[in-house]
Amino acid sequence: MYFDLFGYIEYLEAKNELVRIYEYVNVELEITEIVDREVKSGNGKALLFMNTGTKFPLLINAFGSEKRIAYALGVKSLDEVPKEIESVFKNLHVTKMGLWDKLKMLPTLEYMSEWLPKVVRIKSPQCQEDVMPSPKLGDLPALKCWPHDGGRFITLPLVHTKDCETGLRNVGMYRLQIYDDVTAGMHWHRHKTGAAHFEGYKKANKLMPIAVSLGGDPVYTWCATAPLPDNVDEYLLAGFLRKKAVRLVKCLTQDIEIPEDSDFVIEGYIDPAEAFVSEGPFGDHTGFYSLQDLYPKMHVTCITYRRGAVYPATVVGIPPQEDFYMSMAIEKIFLKPIQLFIAPEIRELFLPKEGTAHNLVIVSIDKKYPGQAVKVANAMWGAGQMMFCKIIIAIDSNAYSLSAIFDAMAKNWNPSTDTCFARGPLDILDHAARQQGFGGKMCIDATEKLMEETSIVPESYTNTCLFCNEDNIPAAKTKMLVIFDNGIDVSDFETCLWIALSNIDISYDCKIVDNTLIVDARTKFCKKDFLRPWPNVICMDNETINAIDSKWNKLGLGELIPSPSLKYRHLAGSDGAQLLRNGN
């Protein structure tokens, strides 16, 4: 078993899951274009770019399949982890336990204590084998991912912060925009723990120490994205997955600890008294640009790295991308804690790629009483990052089959009686919300109805769901009618589902008329009641597409894969990150 990025690369090569690319590829746009083709091909490999124009190779798409995310977590199947979580909690959560039973538990508790992260004092930690004489962010092969990005970004950082009062650590994944060699924009949203820590330092009028690590054991990267409860250490989860403690060492210039096997460590601070700086635009995981906004500025005090360091990166954009597979692991692994602590009736949880993590959740439940589907939806909206979810569809069949979901809706869902609307927090990146970070939610109860729930007999419908353009609305009776801008190919189900989920604020754009749920999935930036800027769809420029086409045969990636951007180019409404109000 490997326990660092070097070992993981060797493991992937042995499994024929990685390709080394020796041809020079520009970190600005070209790497993104290659990765986008690989990921969307359905059988893409991890890519190790050996010639990045810097002294460091770059690893990307290392988590870009269900198989590789399992490898990264050190398991044969993602299903192994939930079973082990259940076993641990069953051993610990025993209400009636005699003295002898408690004594029998001691070896288990001792064993679990070995997973706790440990601060070690060693003379020359791997992550500090080399120290830049003066820190230069420009020496890293950071990517400019998409044409209208505000610059180059560090896209796979593990950002370490501490609570100002308690000293409790948090490890989050917040992108950094590089401004110059010693400053970067820290993109954390108000809901995130890093932002909460920042507020503590602001109140105390103290500089906030920051450490950003890159690489090391790949399990660290996934744990930084995991939706853990506040004050639960991400390195405790890493220790549980690896069955060994994470070894932490002190930074050289900041009072903070980072994994000893990290490939890179960027040390610095944020001054809470300093004005926020403009960050973005950035081609984001929603498939749209996140536009410029104000965020804290990090000042870099030191950069260290291990000998032979490999720079890890990722690209996000129109789904699927590498982050979809990282979310798949979250979906499977955190189902068991959700069952144990939030809603035991949940059987399966499915986050379709078109929902870009937050917009759509399918939940299969073991239904026992009327209203249980709505109870589950409300429980999930109150659970951590599930609060951002716009639509929850509850069924009592296979949650992982779209055909089973539509069959359940056709059979069991009556729009007027089985649709529940609510309002609450939304993801900051939700561009359709009339107020940033706040808007509508919806639960569709497609479970089989009990006697108490059948107050209205469902009508006879021609279809369950119809997609149409605004100038071609059909007269056929349907349970759900989704209206798109003219020019959208309504026969392309996956693209339409992604656009619809992205472009709606449930409170304004979903209405039930004559027992039909009408969904307005059109672009809203020209509407009088929509005052926020509207982002553009992410696509690669022709110059980069042509450059990669011309060098494809030198990359060792087999037959030419056409650019995915060619499929989505017609969706991009202007030459910029933001659509203009004059319609250009």
N, C-alpha and C positions, 0 to 999 in steps of 0.2 A: 504493500500500500504506500502510495506517495503521500507526502505531507507538505509539499510546497509547489510553487508554480513550475519549477524545473521538472519535478517528478510527474506532475500532471501532463506536461507536454510530452514527455517520453511515453507515458501511459497511453495517451491519445494516438501517438504515432504507432505504437504496438497494436492498437485496435483498428488501425487504418481510418482514423477519424480526424486526421490533421494533415494539411498540406503546407510544406514550406515553400515560400515564394521568394526567389532570389532576384528577380527582375526589380529594378527601381520602380517604386510606386509612390506618388506624391501623397502626403498625409492630408493635403487639402483637396477634398472631394473624390479623388481617385480611389482611395481605399473604401470609402462609403459605397461607391458605385459597384465595386467588385463584391463587397459583402452583401449588398442588397440583392444582387443576382443570385448569389449562392444560397442565401436564406430562403428566398422565394421559389427557388428551384424545387424545394421539397426534400432534397437529399444533400444539402450543403455540408461542407466540412468546416472544422475549425481551421483558421488561416494564421500562419506565422510569417509575417512580412520581415524578411531579413535585411532588406535595403530600404530604409525609410528616410534617408538623407540625414540621419542623426547616428550617434554611436549605439543606439538601442534598437533591437528588434521589437516588433509590435504583434501581440497576440489578440485575435478578435474572433468572435463567434464561438468561443470556447464552451458556451452553455447553450448553443443554438439547436438542440434537439432533445427529445425526452431521454434518449440514451445518454447523451453527454451530461445533462444535468444530474442524472443518477450517478454517473461516474464521478462528477465533482463532489457529490455528497458521500461518496464511498459506499454506495449500495448497488445491488444488482437491479433493484426495482424501487421506484418511489413508494410503492405500497409497503415496503419493509418498515419505513420510519413510523407511520401512524400506529402500526401494531406494537412497536416498541414503546411509543409514547403511552399507549393504553396500558401496557404492562406495568410501566413505572408508576402511573397514577393509581392503578388498582392496588399496587403494593403499598403505596403511601396513604391512600384514602380508605382507611378501615375504621369505621366508627366504634366498633366494640372489639377491643384487643386486650387480651390478658398479658401478664408479665412475661410469660414464656414466648408468646407471639411477638412481643416487643423486642425481646432479646434476639429472636430469630431474624428480625429486620435489621439489626446492627450491621451485618456484613454488606447488605444492600446500600445502606446509608453511607458506609465508609467508602464503598465502591463509587457511589455517585459523587462524593466529595472530591474524588480525584479528577473530576471534570472541571472543577472551578478554575478560572484563569489565575495564573500565578505570575507575579512580578519577579523577574530574576535579575541578578546582578552579575554580568559577565563582562570581561575586559573589552572584547571586540565583537559585538553582536553582528550577525550577518547583514542586517539592514543598514548598518553604519560602517561597513567595510570601506566604502568610498564616501568622501564628503566633498561637495562642490566648494572650491575655494571661495566663490561668491555665488549665491543662489541664482540660477538662471532657468526660469520656467521655459524659456524658448529653446533650451537644449533637449526638452522632452518631445517625443513624436506625437504631440497632442493633435487631435483631428479638427479640421473644419469639415463638418459632416455634409452640409447642404448649402446650395448656392447663396441663400439669403441669410445664413447664420451671421451673427454679429462678429464672429472671429473664430479662433481656435478654442476648443473646450476640452477639459479633462472629463471624460464621460463615465469612468468606472471607479470613482474615488471612494474610499472608506473614510468618512469625515468623523474624527474623534473629538468629542466635546465632553465637558464635565459640568454638572450642576454646581453653581456658584456656592451654594450653602452646604449641600450634602457630599459633594465630591463624586456622586454617582456618575458612571460613564455612560455615554451613548455613542453608538456607531451607526451613522446614517449614510445614505448615498445621495448626495446633493452635487449636481454638476458644478464645475467651476469654469468661468470664462476667463481666459488669460488676457490681461490688459498689457502687461509688460513683464519683464523678467522677475519682478518682485511683488506684483499685485494681481489679484484675481477677484472676480465677482462670485460671491457665495449664494447659490440659488437654493435657499430653503424656504418652504411655504410656512405660513403662520400656524398650520396644524402640526408641524413637525417638532420633534423633541429638540433638535438643534436650535430652532427659533425660540423655543421656550427657555432654553439655557441662555441664549443671547439676552432675553429680557431680564433674566436674573443679574447678569453682569451690568446691564444698563442701569438697573435700579441701584446697584452697589457702586456704580461709577468706577468700574475696574476694567482693565484690558482683558479680553477673553482669549485664553490660549486655544489654539487649534492645531491638530495634527492630521494630515491627510496621508493615509498609506495606500499603496497600490500593489496588487499582487499578493505574494505569499500563498498560503494554502487557499485553493479556490473556494473552500467552504466559507471562508470569511466574507467573500464577496456576496454570496447568496444570503448569508445571515444578516448582512447589512440592509437587505431589502425586505426581510421577513417582518410581518406585522405583529411584533411582540408587544405585550403590554408595557406601559411606561415603567421605568426603573427595573426592567428585566435586562440583564447584560447580554448583548448579542454574542459575546464570547463564551457565555455559559451554554447557549444553544450550540455553538461550534464545538465545544468540548463534549456535549452530549452526542452529537453526530459522529465525532471522531473517537470518542471514548478515551480521550486524553486531554489534559489541560492545555490551553493556549498559553504559550510563554510570551510574556510581555516585558518590554524594556523601556527605560526612561528615554525621552527625547533629549537632544543635546541642548536645545535652547528654550524649550517650553516644559512646564510642569504637567506632563501628560504622558501616557504610556501607549505603545503600539506593538503589534506582533513582531517578535524577533526575526521571523523569516520573511518579512515584507521585502518586496523588490525595491520599492521607492518609499521614502517618507518626506513629505513636504511639511515643514514646521512653520508656524506663524501665529498671528494674532489678529483679532478684530477689535478696533477701538469703537465702543458703543457711542462715543461722543461725536464720531465722525459722520458726516452726511452720507446717506446711501448713494450708490452709484447706479447708472443705467446698465442693465444686463440684458442680453438677448439682441435680436431675435435668435431662436433656436428651433430647428426642425425636431419636433417632440414626438413622444410615443403615441400621441393621439392621431398621428398622420397629418397634423396641421402644425404650422409654426406657432410656438408660444412667443408672443410679441414682447417688445421691450418693456421692462418694469424696473423698479428700484429695489436694490438688494445691498446687503453689507459688503464692504470691501475687506478682503483678507490681505494682510501684509506678510510676506514670506521672509523668514529669518534664517532658514537653513534648508538645504536639500541633501539628503543622504540616499545611498543606494547600495545594493549588494553587488559583488563582482559578477559580471555576466547577466545583469538584470534584464528582465523582459518586461516591456511596458504593456499592461493590459488595457483594452479599450472595448467599447461597444458602440453600436449605431442603433438609433431608434427612428421610427418613421411609420409609413403606412403599414399596417399589420399584414402578414406576420413578420416579426423581427425577433432577435435573440431574447428580448425581454418577455415575449410570450411564453417561452419555455421556462424561464425563471418563475413566471407567475404560475405555470402549471404545477411546479413543485410546491409552491405555497398553497395552491388549491387542494392538493392531495394531502400534504403533511398537516395543514392546520384544520382539516376537517375533523380530526379526532378531538382536539381541544374545543372546537366549536360544539361538538356533540356532548362533550363532558361538562362544559361550563355554561353554554349559552342556550342551545336548543337540541336536546337529546333525540328529538324525533327526526332530525335531518339524517338522511341516508346517503345522499350524494350531493356534490357541489360542483358546478361547471361554470367556468368563465370563458365564453367563446372569444376567440381572438378578435372578432369584429367589435367587441365591447371595450377593447383597449384597457382591460383590467377593471374599470369602475362602472362602465355604462350598462352592463347587463350581467346578471347572475341567474343561473338556472338552479333551482334547489328542489331536490326530490325528498319528500317527507313520508313518514309512516303516520298517516292521518288517523286520528281516533275520535275527534270531536269537531263540531261546527266552528268555523272561524279560525281554525288552527293555522291555516296558510298565512293569514294576516298577522297572527301572533308571531309566527316565525319571521316574517318580513320585518316587523317592528323590532324584534330581538336583534336581527342582523344589522339593521340601521343604527342600532345603539352599540355596536361592537367594533371598536377600533376603526380601521380603514374601510370597513364595510359601510360606514356612515356616508361615504362618497357615492355609493351605488345609486344609479338613477332608476333602473327597472329590475325588479325581481319577479321572475315567473316561477310559481310553485306548481309542481306536478307530483303525482304519486307513481311515476313509472321511471324509465331509464333517463337520467338527466343528461347523459353524454350523447344522445342521439337527437339531432335536429328533427328528424321525421317523427320520432316519438313525442317530441315537444309540440309539434304542430298537430299531431293526432290528438293529444290531450286537450289542446286549445279548441280544436274542432268539436270534440265530444263534450267537454266539461265546462267551457268558459262561456258565460253569458255577459257581454260587455257591461250592461247596465247594473247588474247585481254583483258581479265577481271582479270588479276593478276598484282598487282602493288607492286614493290619491293622498299624498302627504307633501310636506315641505321640510327642508333641512339643509345641512352642509353639503356642498358639492366640491369636487376637485377644483383647485384653483385654475387648472388648465382647461376646464370646461368652458369653451368659448361661447356656447349658446345660452348660458345663464344670463338673465337680464341684470342681475347683481352678481359680481364676481364672488365665487365660492358659496353661493346660496341660491337654491331654487327648488323645483318640484321633483317628486319621486312618485313611483307608481308600482303597485303590486298587482299582478295578474294572477288570479287564483284559478288555475286550470286543473285542480284536483277533482276527483270524483266527488260529487255533492252528496251530503247526507240529507236525511228527511227534513231537518230544520232549515236547510239552506236552499230548498227548491221552491221558493216563493213565486218565481216567474219561470214559466216553461220556455226554454230557448226556442227561438224562431228557426225556420228553415233558411239556411244560407247557401248561396251558390259557391262561395269561397270562404276560407278562414281568414286569409290575408291577401291583399292586392297592392302591388306597387304601381304607381302611375305618374305620368308627368302632369304638370299643372294645366296644360292645354288639352289634355286627353283623359279626363276623369270619367271612368266607366259608370254605367247605370246599374251594373250587377250588384246584387245584395251581398255584402261581405261583412264579416265581424270586425275586421281592421282594414282601414284604407290609409295607405302611406303615400303622401304627395311629395314629389320631387320637382326640382327645377327642370325646365325643358333642356334637353340635351343629355340628361342622365340616362344611361342604358338600364331600363328597369328590368331587363331580363338577367342582368348580372347580380345575382342574389347576394353574394358576399360583399361586393362593393356597396350595394344599396343598403345593406344592413349596417355596415360601418358608417356610412354617411348619415343615415337616419339617426342612429344612436348618438352621433357626434353633434348633430345640428338641432337637437330639440331641447327645450326647457319644458319639462312636463307641465308646469303650471300654466304656460301660455300656449303651447303648441299641441296639446292633446285634449280633445273634447269628444264627448259621447253624444252623438246626434242620431236619433231614430235607431237606437240600440246598435250603432256602429261606432267604434273608436276611430276617430279621424286624427291622423298624425301629420302635422305640417313639418316636413323634413327639408324645406327649402332654405336657401341662404337668407339670413335675416338682416344683413348689414344695411339694406336700403329701407327697412321699415322704420316708420316714425317712432314707434315705441321701443326701438332697439338703439341704444346710445353708445354701446361699447364698440370698439374696433373689431373687425372680423378678420380672422387669419386666413392665409392662403393654404391650399393643399401643397404638400411637399413633393417636389419633383426635381430630378437632376437636370442640369443644363445640357444642351446638345454638344457643346465642346468637350465636356468630360465624357459623355457617352461615346462619342467618336474616338476619343483618346484610348478608352478602355477596349473598344472594339478592335482598334489597330494593334494593341499589344496583347490581346487575349491569348494568342497561341504561345506566347512566351511565359505565361503564368503557370502552366502545368495543371490547369483545371478542366481539361477535356474539351468537349465540343462547346462552341460559343453559346452562351446563354444570353438572349436579348435583354435589354434593359427593362426592368419593370416600370420605369417612369414613362415609357412609351404608352402604356395602358392608361395611365392616370393623367397624362398631359392635358387632356381636354377639360379636366376638372379644375385646373389652376386658372384663376380668373384674372391674374395680372402678373406683371414681371416684378414681383416684390414679395415680402413676407406678409403684407397686409393688403386686403382688397380695398380699393378706393371707392368712395361713395358715388362717384360719377359712373360707376359700372365698369371701369377699365380694369 
